[in-house]
Amino acid sequence: MQLSIKRIMLTQWPFDKPHYLILNLAMGGGFGGQVDMACLPATLEIESIKVYQ
């Protein structure tokens, strides 16, 4: 039983497949409130992203 569980875990291991990072500039909504249209168009600039392994 243990061997088959280990085999399943090895075949379904997600960390040796490509990963993607989605960054979103969300504005407005229930928490953010109304969007001031004078602020648009907006730009999201990313200086750095750290990935820990």
C-alpha positions, 0 to 999 in steps of 0.5 A: 500500500505504501509503495503505490501511494509513493508512486502516485505522489511522485507522478503527481508532484507539481513542483517539477512543472513550469509555474507562472506568476500572475500580477494584477492591478485590481481597482475598485470593488466592495473593498476599494470603493469607487475608482477615480477615472482621473487616475486612469490609465494606470501602470503597474511597475514591478521592480523585483520579484523574489522566489525562494526555493 
